[in-house]
């Protein structure tokens, strides 16, 4: 007799227990909220495997590749919080001559991304420690990244993106009001964030590939800076 459902529940509970332990240990260490969040996400052993084959996640990646990249006419893209590298793999398949780079604080995620897309540059990097040169990229992408880091870190990241990129594409949680929604999980108005840092709004709309529009609606922001 197959007990697949029961095993799945056990695995899910085990994963949650490990995440809770990592979170609790991190809260005891000194440092800023931004540092604690980066340490938490960088320590998770399997978060890059959670939605790599999810149809809704792939829908968002294809929207990026098929709609946004041609619309902006960009030839280079930096993804901050690249996770498994899924977004960049799909962009590369559609636009093989684009210069692409993904950074993530989690070494296991970067190992996975490099294994599955050796033609794309992937680096272990904490976005709190910015190393990208001014004007280095046509565009930057975040997808469910800003909604995982605290307010002070998002302001610093937005300022860094404004220096390094002409366009920004952000697909993030926004439930209509600012606040904490879980463990290092935040609802935030990406449009207001990037407009504070000099971006002009080109798109602000429901993102494709929604998971739960009642509890965790994803909004897509696309903004550009005057040249």
N, C-alpha and C positions, 0 to 999 in steps of 0.2 A: 504493500500500500504506500502510495506517495504522500509524504508529509511536506511537500514543497512550501505550502502556505505557512505552515508552522515554522519551518526553518527560516523562511523569509522574515517572519516576525522576530524570531530570535536574533537573527543577524542585524536587523534594524535596531533592536534594543541594545545589542552589544555595541554597535556604532555610536548610538546616542550616549551610552555610558562612557565610552572612551572620549567623546567630545566634551562631555560634562567634566571629566577628570582633567582634561587639558585646559579647559576654561578656568576651573577652580585653581589649578596650579599657577596659571598665568596671573590671576588676580592678586596672588600673594607676592608677586615680584614687584620691585620698584619700577617706576617709569611712567611715561605719559599714557593717556588712553590710546593714542595713535600707535605707540610702540606695543602696548599690550594686544591691540587688535591684530597688528602685523604678526606678532609672535603666535597668536592663536591660529590664524589662517595658515601661517607657514608650517605649523606643527601637525596639522591634520593629515593622517596617513592616506586617505582615499577620497578626498572630496572632489578630485578631478575626474573620478569615475562615475559621479552621481547622475549626470544628464548628458553624457557625450553622444548617446544614441537616441535621445528623446526627440520625438517628432516636432514638438513645439519649440525646442531649442534650435533644431535644425531650420525650422521655418524662419526664425529670427536671423540666423546666419545667412540664409539665402536672400532674405530681404536686404541685408547689408550688401551682399555681393551683387545682386541683380538690379537693385534700385538705387541705393545710396551712393555706392562707388561711381557708377556712371553719371549720376546726377551731379555730383561734385566735380567730376573730371580729375580725380586725384591719381597720382602715380606712386605714392608711398603712404604707408599706414602703420602706426604704432598702436599695439593693443596693450593697455595697462590692466593687469589682472587677467592674463590670457588663459589661465587654468589649463585645460587639456589641449589648447591650440585649435579647437574646432572651428571657431570663427575664421581664423587666418587660413586654415586648410581649405575651407570652402571659398574664401576670397581668392586664394591662389589658384584653385581649379578654374575659376571663372576668368581670372586676370593673371596669367602666369608670368607676365613681365613686371608686375608691381613689386616694389621693394617693401618687404614686410618684416616686422619685428614684434615679438611678444615678450613681455616681462611679467614675472609672477614671483611672489615671495615664497612660494612653496616649491622646494627642490624636487619632490616626487612628481608634481604636476609638470615641471619643466622637463624632467627626464622622459615622461610620457609623451609630451609634445614633440620633443626632438626625435624620439623613436618613430613617431607616426608621420612626421613631416620634416625630413632631413634637409629639404631645400629652403626652409624658412629659419630665420635667426630667432633663437629663444635664449633668454638669459634669466638667471635667478637674480631678482632685484626687488628691493623694497621701494615702493613709490614715494615713501617719505624721504628717501635719500635720492634726490633727482640728479641724474647724470647726463640727460639728453641736452644737446647743444641748442642754442637759440635758432629757430627757423629750420630745425633738422628734418621736420616731417610735414607733409601736406596735411595730414589729419591724424587724430588720435581717437581711439575707441575705448569706451568702458561699457561692460555689460554685466549688470548686477555686481558692481565693484564699489561704486560710491555708496551704495546702500549697505555696505558691510564695514565702513570705516567712519570714525567719529567726525564731528563737525570741524574741529580744528584742522584735521588732516585733509578734509575735502577742500577747504579754502586754500591751503598751501598747494595741493595738487592742481586745482583749477588755475592758480596763478602760474605754476610751472608749465601747464599745458598751453596757456596763453603765450608764453615766451617761445615755446618749441614748435607749435603747430598753428596752421592757418585755420583749420576746421576742427571741431570736436563733435563726436557722435557718442551719445550717452543713453543707454537703455537701462533705466533704474526704477526702483520702487517709489511710487508717489501715490499715497492714498487720500490726498486732499489736505492733509495737515501734517506738520512736522512732528516727528517723535520717534521713540524707540519701539521696535516691533518684536524684538527677540534678542538672542545673544549676538552682539555686534551686528544688529540688523536695524536699519533706520529708514524711515520714510522721509524723503527730502525732495524739494522742488529744484530739479536740475536746471530748469530754465532760469530761475532767479539766481542760482549759484553762478552760472556762466555769464549771465548778463552783468553781474557785479564785476566780472573780470574782463569786460570789454568785448564779449562775443555778441553778435547780432543774431537773433533767432531766425532760422530758416524753416525749421519744422518743430512742432511740439504737439504730439499726438499719441493716441494709444499705440503701443508697440504690437507687432504681430507676435503670435505664439504665446498667448497669455496662459498662465497656470491657474490663477484664481483671482478673477477680477473683483471679487468682493473683499478678500483679505489682503491680497498682494498684487494690486494692479501695476503693470509695468508701463512706463511712459517713455517714449522715444524723443530725445532732444537732438537736434542738429543745429549747430551754430557756426558762424564764420566771423573772422576778424577782417576789418578793412585793411587793404594793402596799400 
